[in-house]
Amino acid sequence: MNIKRRVNKVKAWMVENGITQNQVAEVTGVSPSYVSHTVSGRRDSREVLFYLEARGCNTCLLYTSDA
């Protein structure tokens, strides 16, 4: 499964908001690798996506391709 995400914009949003993948992993209970795979669209962790949404990440970045 390859979910379309605006990967670079999600990563930039995380940096701008001081959120690291390790922090997301710790809070959501998933591995940092799984966070990375979710952000890049290779996996789809509801916990990670819900956490990013709750912190204010625009859902258009999480669920829309760059195309």
Secondary structure in CASP SS format (residue, H / E / C, confidence):
PFRMAT SS
TARGET T0000
AUTHOR 0000-0000-0000
METHOD secondary structure of the structure
MODEL  1
M C 1.00
N C 1.00
I C 1.00
K C 1.00
R C 1.00
R C 1.00
V H 1.00
N H 1.00
K H 1.00
V H 1.00
K H 1.00
A H 1.00
W H 1.00
M H 1.00
V H 1.00
E H 1.00
N C 1.00
G C 1.00
I C 1.00
T C 1.00
Q H 1.00
N H 1.00
Q H 1.00
V H 1.00
A H 1.00
E H 1.00
V H 1.00
T H 1.00
G C 1.00
V C 1.00
S C 1.00
P H 1.00
S H 1.00
Y H 1.00
V H 1.00
S H 1.00
H H 1.00
T H 1.00
V H 1.00
S H 1.00
G C 1.00
R C 1.00
R C 1.00
D C 1.00
S C 1.00
R H 1.00
E H 1.00
V H 1.00
L H 1.00
F H 1.00
Y H 1.00
L H 1.00
E H 1.00
A H 1.00
R C 1.00
G C 1.00
C C 1.00
N C 1.00
T H 1.00
C H 1.00
L H 1.00
L H 1.00
Y H 1.00
T C 1.00
S C 1.00
D C 1.00
A C 1.00
END
